[in-house]
Amino acid sequence: MNKRQWLGVVAASSALALVGCAGPKPADYANEKPKLDLRKYFNGTLDAYGVFTDRSGAVVKRFTVLMTCTWKGEPGAEEGVLNEDFTFSDGTKQRRIWRLKRTGEGRYIGRADDVVGEAVGVESGNTLHWNYTLSLPVDDRLIEVQFDDWMYLITDKVMLNKATMSKYGVTLGEVTLSFTKR
C-alpha cells in the first residue's frame, strides 16, 4: 500500500469514527415512557436541585430553583411562562423568566433575557432537547456560551436534566438538575 492509499484509509477510518460518535437525537426516545408533554409537566410549582461541574468533573456551584409555570392559549399555539428563582450555595440569587411557545407537534421555541436569540426545543417520547446560547456574567463581562440541554421525564413528578455548556466547541462544564413537580 502506497502512502496515498494509506492516507485514504486513515481518512475514511476517521470519518467513520466521527459518525460513530454522533450524539443522540430526540427521535431515539420516541417510544420511551412516560410520554412528556412540556405544557403539562411545566405547569404549576416545581422544585429543582442542581450542580454545575467544570470540565474536570469538580462541582463548582450547587443551587436550588423554585419554578412557577403557567400556560395559556389555544391548542397548538400555547404559550408558557416559566419563572425560575435560583439560590446558589454562595448565597447569590438569580431570576430567569422563560417565555415558551409551542410551534408545532413536539416543537418549541423559548426566550429569556439572558438567552441570545431563541432556544429551540424538540420533544419526543419522554425527552426534550434544547439548544440555545446563554449570555453569562464572568469577571465583570458577559460571555456567550452554547447549551446542549437534555431533559428526561422519569415519572409524572420527576424529571432529570443534563446540559453541556461549551464555547467554540470546547466543553466548559455541565449542569445537572433534578426537577420535582409539587
BALOBA-1460 file (C-alpha; in Angstrom, 3 decimals):
// residues 182
<rec num="1" residu="m" x="0.000" y="0.000" z="0.000"/>
<rec num="2" residu="n" x="1.472" y="3.335" z="-1.013"/>
<rec num="3" residu="k" x="1.388" y="6.498" z="1.069"/>
<rec num="4" residu="r" x="-1.623" y="7.940" z="-0.809"/>
<rec num="5" residu="q" x="-3.704" y="4.768" z="-0.277"/>
<rec num="6" residu="w" x="-2.703" y="4.648" z="3.361"/>
<rec num="7" residu="l" x="-3.804" y="8.292" z="3.874"/>
<rec num="8" residu="g" x="-7.118" y="7.446" z="2.178"/>
<rec num="9" residu="v" x="-7.681" y="4.540" z="4.578"/>
<rec num="10" residu="v" x="-6.821" y="6.743" z="7.563"/>
<rec num="11" residu="a" x="-9.194" y="9.485" z="6.368"/>
<rec num="12" residu="a" x="-12.030" y="7.007" z="5.780"/>
<rec num="13" residu="s" x="-11.484" y="5.416" z="9.192"/>
<rec num="14" residu="s" x="-11.511" y="8.830" z="10.859"/>
<rec num="15" residu="a" x="-14.751" y="9.762" z="9.103"/>
<rec num="16" residu="l" x="-16.386" y="6.517" z="10.231"/>
<rec num="17" residu="a" x="-15.189" y="7.089" z="13.787"/>
<rec num="18" residu="l" x="-16.739" y="10.556" z="13.804"/>
<rec num="19" residu="v" x="-20.055" y="9.193" z="12.518"/>
<rec num="20" residu="g" x="-19.961" y="6.632" z="15.315"/>
<rec num="21" residu="c" x="-19.542" y="9.494" z="17.812"/>
<rec num="22" residu="a" x="-22.647" y="11.321" z="16.599"/>
<rec num="23" residu="g" x="-24.853" y="12.115" z="19.558"/>
<rec num="24" residu="p" x="-28.388" y="11.009" z="20.263"/>
<rec num="25" residu="k" x="-31.403" y="12.583" z="18.609"/>
<rec num="26" residu="p" x="-34.798" y="13.251" z="20.215"/>
<rec num="27" residu="a" x="-36.387" y="10.665" z="17.890"/>
<rec num="28" residu="d" x="-34.204" y="8.000" z="19.562"/>
<rec num="29" residu="y" x="-36.503" y="8.351" z="22.602"/>
<rec num="30" residu="a" x="-39.845" y="8.372" z="20.747"/>
<rec num="31" residu="n" x="-41.060" y="5.154" z="22.403"/>
<rec num="32" residu="e" x="-39.854" y="5.964" z="25.924"/>
<rec num="33" residu="k" x="-42.437" y="6.364" z="28.667"/>
<rec num="34" residu="p" x="-43.861" y="8.210" z="30.449"/>
<rec num="35" residu="k" x="-44.581" y="10.490" z="27.497"/>
<rec num="36" residu="l" x="-43.520" y="14.073" z="28.124"/>
<rec num="37" residu="d" x="-45.969" y="16.896" z="27.493"/>
<rec num="38" residu="l" x="-43.964" y="20.017" z="28.282"/>
<rec num="39" residu="r" x="-47.164" y="22.046" z="28.787"/>
<rec num="40" residu="k" x="-48.418" y="19.584" z="31.379"/>
<rec num="41" residu="y" x="-45.177" y="18.961" z="33.284"/>
<rec num="42" residu="f" x="-44.083" y="22.608" z="33.465"/>
<rec num="43" residu="n" x="-47.411" y="23.829" z="34.797"/>
<rec num="44" residu="g" x="-47.753" y="24.760" z="38.455"/>
<rec num="45" residu="t" x="-44.933" y="24.781" z="41.006"/>
<rec num="46" residu="l" x="-41.725" y="22.768" z="40.750"/>
<rec num="47" residu="d" x="-38.593" y="22.476" z="42.849"/>
<rec num="48" residu="a" x="-35.211" y="21.796" z="41.258"/>
<rec num="49" residu="y" x="-31.830" y="20.865" z="42.728"/>
<rec num="50" residu="g" x="-28.643" y="21.092" z="40.731"/>
<rec num="51" residu="v" x="-24.909" y="21.326" z="40.371"/>
<rec num="52" residu="f" x="-22.556" y="22.915" z="37.871"/>
<rec num="53" residu="t" x="-19.397" y="20.888" z="37.269"/>
<rec num="54" residu="d" x="-16.340" y="22.112" z="35.402"/>
<rec num="55" residu="r" x="-14.789" y="20.068" z="32.606"/>
<rec num="56" residu="s" x="-12.738" y="18.053" z="35.122"/>
<rec num="57" residu="g" x="-15.964" y="16.993" z="36.869"/>
<rec num="58" residu="a" x="-15.404" y="19.105" z="40.004"/>
<rec num="59" residu="v" x="-18.538" y="20.686" z="41.481"/>
<rec num="60" residu="v" x="-18.171" y="24.458" z="41.132"/>
<rec num="61" residu="k" x="-21.664" y="25.531" z="42.264"/>
<rec num="62" residu="r" x="-24.686" y="23.944" z="43.904"/>
<rec num="63" residu="f" x="-28.110" y="25.521" z="43.601"/>
<rec num="64" residu="t" x="-31.841" y="25.193" z="44.126"/>
<rec num="65" residu="v" x="-34.594" y="26.562" z="41.900"/>
<rec num="66" residu="l" x="-38.193" y="27.391" z="42.707"/>
<rec num="67" residu="m" x="-40.221" y="27.395" z="39.493"/>
<rec num="68" residu="t" x="-43.727" y="28.689" z="38.915"/>
<rec num="69" residu="c" x="-45.098" y="27.856" z="35.496"/>
<rec num="70" residu="t" x="-48.261" y="28.752" z="33.573"/>
<rec num="71" residu="w" x="-49.597" y="28.127" z="30.052"/>
<rec num="72" residu="k" x="-52.319" y="29.831" z="28.063"/>
<rec num="73" residu="g" x="-53.615" y="29.971" z="24.520"/>
<rec num="74" residu="e" x="-55.432" y="27.819" z="22.012"/>
<rec num="75" residu="p" x="-54.370" y="24.191" z="21.456"/>
<rec num="76" residu="g" x="-51.454" y="24.080" z="19.032"/>
<rec num="77" residu="a" x="-50.434" y="27.681" z="19.763"/>
<rec num="78" residu="e" x="-49.931" y="27.616" z="23.514"/>
<rec num="79" residu="e" x="-47.542" y="29.958" z="25.269"/>
<rec num="80" residu="g" x="-45.905" y="29.319" z="28.607"/>
<rec num="81" residu="v" x="-44.112" y="31.414" z="31.214"/>
<rec num="82" residu="l" x="-41.589" y="29.687" z="33.480"/>
<rec num="83" residu="n" x="-40.363" y="31.825" z="36.393"/>
<rec num="84" residu="e" x="-37.130" y="30.386" z="37.780"/>
<rec num="85" residu="d" x="-35.782" y="31.706" z="41.094"/>
<rec num="86" residu="f" x="-32.247" y="30.374" z="41.682"/>
<rec num="87" residu="t" x="-30.463" y="30.295" z="45.047"/>
<rec num="88" residu="f" x="-26.784" y="29.357" z="44.808"/>
<rec num="89" residu="s" x="-24.620" y="27.751" z="47.511"/>
<rec num="90" residu="d" x="-22.636" y="31.001" z="47.876"/>
<rec num="91" residu="g" x="-25.857" y="32.861" z="48.784"/>
<rec num="92" residu="t" x="-26.319" y="34.671" z="45.478"/>
<rec num="93" residu="k" x="-29.725" y="34.718" z="43.821"/>
<rec num="94" residu="q" x="-30.782" y="34.953" z="40.202"/>
<rec num="95" residu="r" x="-34.079" y="35.030" z="38.324"/>
<rec num="96" residu="r" x="-34.712" y="33.817" z="34.791"/>
<rec num="97" residu="i" x="-38.105" y="34.106" z="33.131"/>
<rec num="98" residu="w" x="-38.592" y="31.813" z="30.164"/>
<rec num="99" residu="r" x="-41.280" y="32.576" z="27.597"/>
<rec num="100" residu="l" x="-42.031" y="29.415" z="25.650"/>
<rec num="101" residu="k" x="-44.144" y="28.978" z="22.564"/>
<rec num="102" residu="r" x="-45.343" y="25.744" z="21.023"/>
<rec num="103" residu="t" x="-44.685" y="25.990" z="17.282"/>
<rec num="104" residu="g" x="-45.908" y="22.572" z="16.198"/>
<rec num="105" residu="e" x="-46.206" y="18.985" z="17.300"/>
<rec num="106" residu="g" x="-43.367" y="18.467" z="19.786"/>
<rec num="107" residu="r" x="-41.620" y="21.716" z="18.786"/>
<rec num="108" residu="y" x="-40.978" y="24.749" z="20.973"/>
<rec num="109" residu="i" x="-39.059" y="27.995" z="20.966"/>
<rec num="110" residu="g" x="-38.032" y="29.852" z="24.091"/>
<rec num="111" residu="r" x="-36.775" y="33.269" z="25.051"/>
<rec num="112" residu="a" x="-35.322" y="34.748" z="28.225"/>
<rec num="113" residu="d" x="-33.463" y="37.988" z="28.912"/>
<rec num="114" residu="d" x="-30.082" y="36.233" z="29.075"/>
<rec num="115" residu="v" x="-30.729" y="33.930" z="26.090"/>
<rec num="116" residu="v" x="-29.210" y="35.187" z="22.838"/>
<rec num="117" residu="g" x="-31.834" y="34.768" z="20.113"/>
<rec num="118" residu="e" x="-34.154" y="31.806" z="20.613"/>
<rec num="119" residu="a" x="-33.833" y="28.456" z="22.305"/>
<rec num="120" residu="v" x="-35.066" y="25.693" z="20.010"/>
<rec num="121" residu="g" x="-36.581" y="22.564" z="21.564"/>
<rec num="122" residu="v" x="-37.839" y="19.217" z="20.299"/>
<rec num="123" residu="e" x="-39.972" y="16.906" z="22.448"/>
<rec num="124" residu="s" x="-40.094" y="13.164" z="21.719"/>
<rec num="125" residu="g" x="-41.210" y="10.312" z="23.963"/>
<rec num="126" residu="n" x="-40.035" y="11.132" z="27.486"/>
<rec num="127" residu="t" x="-37.405" y="13.621" z="26.286"/>
<rec num="128" residu="l" x="-36.946" y="17.299" z="25.482"/>
<rec num="129" residu="h" x="-33.802" y="18.511" z="23.730"/>
<rec num="130" residu="w" x="-32.984" y="22.234" z="23.809"/>
<rec num="131" residu="n" x="-30.197" y="24.156" z="22.070"/>
<rec num="132" residu="y" x="-29.518" y="27.776" z="22.947"/>
<rec num="133" residu="t" x="-26.883" y="30.423" z="23.614"/>
<rec num="134" residu="l" x="-26.752" y="31.996" z="27.063"/>
<rec num="135" residu="s" x="-25.046" y="35.269" z="27.967"/>
<rec num="136" residu="l" x="-23.268" y="34.700" z="31.305"/>
<rec num="137" residu="p" x="-21.552" y="37.254" z="33.553"/>
<rec num="138" residu="v" x="-17.915" y="36.279" z="34.120"/>
<rec num="139" residu="d" x="-15.353" y="38.611" z="35.740"/>
<rec num="140" residu="d" x="-17.302" y="41.848" z="35.095"/>
<rec num="141" residu="r" x="-18.085" y="40.999" z="31.455"/>
<rec num="142" residu="l" x="-20.598" y="38.893" z="29.548"/>
<rec num="143" residu="i" x="-19.609" y="35.815" z="27.568"/>
<rec num="144" residu="e" x="-21.855" y="33.835" z="25.254"/>
<rec num="145" residu="v" x="-21.861" y="30.072" z="25.767"/>
<rec num="146" residu="q" x="-23.798" y="27.347" z="23.993"/>
<rec num="147" residu="f" x="-26.027" y="24.876" z="25.834"/>
<rec num="148" residu="d" x="-26.902" y="21.386" z="24.620"/>
<rec num="149" residu="d" x="-29.711" y="20.650" z="27.073"/>
<rec num="150" residu="w" x="-31.477" y="17.274" z="27.546"/>
<rec num="151" residu="m" x="-34.446" y="16.672" z="29.844"/>
<rec num="152" residu="y" x="-35.800" y="13.182" z="30.645"/>
<rec num="153" residu="l" x="-39.171" y="12.587" z="32.310"/>
<rec num="154" residu="i" x="-38.675" y="9.779" z="34.830"/>
<rec num="155" residu="t" x="-42.150" y="9.740" z="36.456"/>
<rec num="156" residu="d" x="-45.100" y="12.121" z="36.227"/>
<rec num="157" residu="k" x="-43.459" y="14.083" z="39.103"/>
<rec num="158" residu="v" x="-39.686" y="13.750" z="38.456"/>
<rec num="159" residu="m" x="-37.539" y="14.955" z="35.551"/>
<rec num="160" residu="l" x="-33.754" y="14.831" z="35.175"/>
<rec num="161" residu="n" x="-31.837" y="17.431" z="33.177"/>
<rec num="162" residu="k" x="-28.285" y="17.327" z="31.842"/>
<rec num="163" residu="a" x="-26.886" y="20.272" z="29.928"/>
<rec num="164" residu="t" x="-23.427" y="20.617" z="28.414"/>
<rec num="165" residu="m" x="-22.014" y="24.136" z="28.232"/>
<rec num="166" residu="s" x="-19.420" y="24.946" z="25.566"/>
<rec num="167" residu="k" x="-17.671" y="27.809" z="23.813"/>
<rec num="168" residu="y" x="-16.124" y="27.477" z="20.346"/>
<rec num="169" residu="g" x="-16.929" y="23.749" z="20.522"/>
<rec num="170" residu="v" x="-14.884" y="23.263" z="23.698"/>
<rec num="171" residu="t" x="-16.797" y="21.854" z="26.681"/>
<rec num="172" residu="l" x="-16.622" y="24.171" z="29.688"/>
<rec num="173" residu="g" x="-18.776" y="22.148" z="32.054"/>
<rec num="174" residu="e" x="-22.124" y="20.526" z="32.738"/>
<rec num="175" residu="v" x="-25.283" y="21.399" z="34.614"/>
<rec num="176" residu="t" x="-27.180" y="18.507" z="36.214"/>
<rec num="177" residu="l" x="-30.670" y="19.100" z="37.657"/>
<rec num="178" residu="s" x="-33.457" y="17.138" z="39.223"/>
<rec num="179" residu="f" x="-36.984" y="18.621" z="38.951"/>
<rec num="180" residu="t" x="-39.816" y="17.617" z="41.266"/>
<rec num="181" residu="k" x="-43.366" y="18.674" z="40.485"/>
<rec num="182" residu="r" x="-45.447" y="19.586" z="43.562"/>
